[in-house]
Amino acid sequence: MTSELMARIAALLGPSGLVTEPASMAPYLEEERGLFHGNAPVVARPATVAELAEVVALCAQQGIGVVPQGGNTGLCGGASPDGQILVSL
């Protein structure tokens, strides 16, 4: 993920919409039972459908994968990213 893309997403989502600190990202990256551990450069938290659409469009333009995550309560590891941007819905 480029610094330019991160800056564009940060500007779009505001200070609380982009999580970059490892300690703050940790709850998003571990599945409820602790069986699946993901890694992501950032966690994006769009507040509106329009913000979500723009984040996805920006990532698509750069060829960056996006993993959507609802409540992170799934038990199959499908919401655990492997290097993609995690988008908390």
Summary of the structure (lengths in Angstrom):
residues: 89
radius of gyration: 12.3
end to end distance: 20.3
largest distance: 35.2
contacts: 251
relative contact order: 0.24
helix: 37%
strand: 18%
